[in-house]
Amino acid sequence: MKNFDVYVKKQLLEKYPSMVFFLVVMLFPHFGAKAFGLFFIMLFSLASDVRQKRLDLMTFLPLNRRQIFWMEYLFLCLLLSTTFFVGLPFAERSIYAWLVLVRSFIFFSSYFGVIISAVSIGFDPYGAAFLFLLVDLVLGGIGSSQLGPTFNPYKLISPVYQANLLASLVFALILIYMAYRLFTQRGGER
């Protein structure tokens, strides 16, 4: 647990100025606000470190790549949970508030997987994240999730639309697993 404390302190000291606006946005108890804040916080976190060739500096903490991956994931989960519970008194008193948290975790896991996978194989994390967001919005916006002539199966697993929470969660877990494998095998730097 000591390594996680060191990692959190390092991330907060380095990244807090660039994250503060997005953390405030995430206090709003709506999925759109949380997704917006998470999207940009993910870009300023581990993906930024890898892009700026600072990953090897983190291994001097001493942390291996597996630990860095999971500590970053847990750190961002902690930020999401904290902003959710701080903003919870301002949310409507229904199951919808808790669904916002579940949907936010699914969105976060999916995009974290995509961003880390992209940076691990040498793509620009910003370009990959915005490209995936654009494709996700366009593909998920076509058709409906109901069986029929306009049925769009992607809408069921889309991290933005999440027509089926279970299918979206499975898709997010697959993306996280792929990101973990790529990050630990390829090292995240070329």
C-alpha positions, -999 to +999 in steps of 0.1 A: +000+000+000+030+023+005+037+022-032+002+033-040+005+062-015+037+073-032+021+070-066-010+091-056+012+118-041+033+119-073+003+121-095-014+148-074+017+169-071+024+168-109-011+167-123-033+186-099-031+220-116-042+205-149-069+183-133-086+208-110-111+222-135-121+187-146-125+176-110-148+205-103-169+195-134-171+159-122-188+171-090-220+177-110-242+146-106-248+140-143-232+113-165-223+138-192-203+160-167-185+130-153-177+116-187-164+150-198-141+154-168-129+118-169-121+120-205-097+149-200-083+136-167-073+104-184-055+123-211-035+142-186-026+112-165-006+081-175-010+087-212+007+120-208+035+105-189+041+079-216+039+104-244+064+127-227+088+097-221+084+099-182+074+062-178+110+051-170+112+078-142+082+061-125+100+028-125+126+044-102+099+047-075+104+015-076+073+004-096+070-021-124+048-016-154+020-038-140+019-018-108+019+015-127-010+004-148-032-008-119-022+021-096-032+046-123-065+027-128-072+027-091-061+063-087-086+074-114-113+052-098-106+069-065-110+104-082-143+093-097-156+078-065-146+109-045-162+133-068-194+112-069-197+110-032-190+147-027-216+156-053-241+130-041-260+154-018-268+175-049-281+145-069-317+135-071-328+109-046-333+079-068-315+049-082-305+072-111-277+087-090-262+053-085-266+044-122-246+075-130-218+061-110-220+027-127-222+043-162-193+065-153-171+035-143-180+018-176-172+049-196-140+054-177-129+018-180-136+017-218-118+049-226-089+042-202-085+009-221-085+026-255-061+054-245-036+031-228-038+006-257-032+034-282-003+049-264+012+014-259+014+007-296+028+041-304-002+062-313-008+097-300-031+093-270-050+126-277-057+118-313-067+082-305-090+093-277-108+119-298-110+095-328-125+068-307-149+093-291-160+105-326-164+069-339-183+060-307-207+089-310-213+083-347-217+045-345-238+046-313-260+073-327-271+053-357-303+032-354-318+019-322-311-007-296-345-024-302-347-054-325-360-044-358-349-030-391-329-001-374-312-024-348-276-013-341-258-039-319-230-014-312-254+008-293-256-020-267-219-019-259-211+018-267-193+035-237-213+067-244-247+053-251-247+021-230-280+007-241-272-025-222-252-020-190-240-056-188-229-057-224-211-023-220-194-036-188-182-067-206-169-046-235-151-023-210-135-052-193-122-065-226-107-031-234-091-030-200-076-064-204-062-056-239-047-023-225-031-042-196-016-068-219-003-042-244+010-019-217+029-046-198+042-063-229+051-034-251+060-012-222+041+019-234+072+035-250+089+030-283 
